[in-house]
């Protein structure tokens, strides 16, 4: 059975929205209180995002979002926006042409086996 692989590629706007949503009071705080400024995506050594946060008093703070926190933010973004994500799947982040991507790999389904009817001598046509 073939494997199924999907790739969701996030625009910078969607990524910023995912990070800001993850910063809401109901969710884990990953960005200091302030305004999201520049956003830079890094592929190595693991996908991460460097953001510039400007505080209300004008101070600029550089924050690096690691792969685990970033993954949680984009998965939450997908859930909030109705993007279906299979629970039983391997999910990984990567950078594709400068944009963050979420790869989703579903394990192959077990092949469906349909048993053949057993031969019954009483139901076999008479040899003739």
N, C-alpha and C positions, 0 to 999 in steps of 0.2 A: 504494500500500500504506500503511495507517495506521501511525503511529509508536506504539510501546509505551512508556508511562511508568509507573514504579512509585515509590511514596513510602514509605519506612520512617521511622516516627516513634518516637523513643527516649524512654522515660520517664526521669526524673531518676535513678532507680536503675540503669537500663541504661547511661546515660551515665557515671555514676560508676564502674560496673563496667568499662566500656570504658577509661576513663582509668586505673583501677588496674591493669588487665591490661596496658595499654601500658607501665606502670611496672615490670613484672616484670623480673628480672635479664636475661632472654633478649631483652628488647625495649628500644627506645630509652627512656631515662629522661626523663620529662617532668615529673615531680613530685618535689620534694625528699623525702628520707626523712621520713616522718611520717604523720599521719592526715588523711584527707580530711574537711574540714568543710563549710562552706556552698558552694553551687554556684550560679552565676548565669549565665544564657545571654544573650548580646548578639547582636542581629541586625545592627547597623550599626557600622562601615562594611562589615564582612564578618562572617559568623558566627564567634563566638569564645565561650569559656567562661572565666569568672573563678572561681577556686576559692580557698578558704581552706584552707591546710595547717597543721596543728598538729604541731610537732616533738615528739619524746619529752621534751624539756626544757621544754615548754609555750610555746615561742615560736610566734607565728602569722605565717605568711608568705602574702602574696597572690600568686597565680600566674595569669597570663593564658595560656590555650592558644589559639594562633592557628588559623586555618582549615585550613591544611595539616596540622598535627599532629593536630588534631581529626578531620579526614577519615581520616587513617591509623588513628587509634584506633577509630573506629566501623566502618571496613571490616574491621579485624582482629577486632573483636567479632563481626561477621557471619560471618566465616570460622570463628572458634572455635565459634560456635553453630549452624553448619550452615545459615545463611541463604544461599540461592543468589544469587550476584551475577554477572551476565554480564561476562566479561572485556571484550568489545567493546561498551562502552557508555559514555556520558557520565555522570559522577557529579558531583553538586554538593550542597552543604549549604545549608540555609535554616532559618529559624526560623518555625515554624507554631504559632500560638496559644501562644507561650511555650515550645515544646518544639523540640529539635533534630530536623531531618528530613534524610534522605539521599534525594535524587531520583536516579532511575536512568532514563536515556533510551536505549533501543536504537535504532540506526539502522534505517530501514525495510529489510525484506528485498527483494532483487531479485525481481521477479515471475517466476514460473516460466513459461517459454514451452514449450508443447507443439506441436511441428511437426505440421502437417496432412499426411496422406499425399499423396504426389504422385499426380497422375492418370496412370494407365498405360493407353494405348489397348487393350492386350491384355486388361486385366481389366475394362474397361467393358462393361456389358451391351449387346448388339446392339440397335440402333435398329429399331424394328419396325413 
